[in-house]
């Protein structure tokens, strides 16, 4: 139980909970851009991962669509930047 409490209190978990699709969009829907802002990996690295998984296993497109639906839109204005 202590492990889970430490995991959910970590900075990485807080960043993922604050995950939002960017206001200005991205190359397609902004999923990789949002993941790039919330994780230590750049957006281009996420694009490579999704493209490889599309061509190798075919699950990348499904995961991308699910993430696009699941990640909320960013709030407009400066309210998000706190």
C-alpha positions in Angstrom: 0.0 0.0 0.0 2.9 2.4 0.8 4.2 1.9 -2.7 0.9 2.9 -4.3 0.7 6.0 -2.1 4.2 7.0 -3.1 3.5 6.3 -6.7 0.3 8.4 -6.8 2.0 11.3 -4.9 4.9 11.5 -7.4 5.5 14.5 -9.7 5.1 12.3 -12.8 1.6 11.2 -11.7 0.6 14.8 -11.0 1.8 15.8 -14.5 -0.2 12.9 -16.1 -3.3 13.9 -14.1 -3.0 17.4 -15.5 -2.7 16.1 -19.0 -4.6 18.3 -21.5 -4.7 18.5 -25.3 -3.0 21.8 -26.3 -5.1 24.7 -27.3 -3.3 25.3 -30.5 -3.5 21.7 -31.5 -0.7 19.6 -32.8 0.2 17.9 -36.0 -3.1 15.9 -36.0 -5.0 16.1 -32.7 -2.3 17.1 -30.3 -2.0 13.8 -28.4 1.7 13.5 -28.8 2.2 17.2 -28.0 0.3 16.7 -24.7 2.2 13.6 -23.9 5.5 15.4 -24.6 4.6 18.2 -22.2 3.5 15.8 -19.4 6.4 13.3 -19.7 10.2 13.5 -20.0 9.9 12.4 -23.6 9.6 14.9 -26.4 6.6 14.9 -28.7 8.6 13.6 -31.7 9.5 10.5 -29.6 5.8 9.8 -29.0 5.1 10.2 -32.7 7.8 7.7 -33.5 6.4 5.2 -30.9 2.8 5.6 -32.3 4.0 5.3 -35.9 6.1 2.1 -35.2 3.2 0.6 -33.3 0.9 1.3 -36.2 3.1 -0.4 -38.7 4.3 -3.3 -36.5 1.2 -4.3 -34.5 -1.6 -2.0 -35.6 -2.5 -0.9 -32.1 -1.0 2.5 -32.3 -3.9 4.0 -34.2 -6.4 2.5 -31.7 -4.3 3.8 -28.8 -4.0 7.3 -30.4 -7.8 7.5 -30.9 -8.5 6.4 -27.4 -6.1 8.9 -26.0 -7.7 11.7 -28.1 -11.1 10.8 -26.7 -9.9 10.4 -23.1 -7.6 13.5 -22.7 -9.6 16.6 -22.0 -9.2 19.8 -24.0 -7.1 22.6 -22.5 -8.9 25.5 -20.9 -8.7 28.6 -22.9 -7.0 31.7 -21.6 -4.4 32.0 -18.9 -6.4 30.0 -16.3 -4.5 26.9 -17.3 -1.1 28.4 -16.7 -0.7 28.4 -12.9 
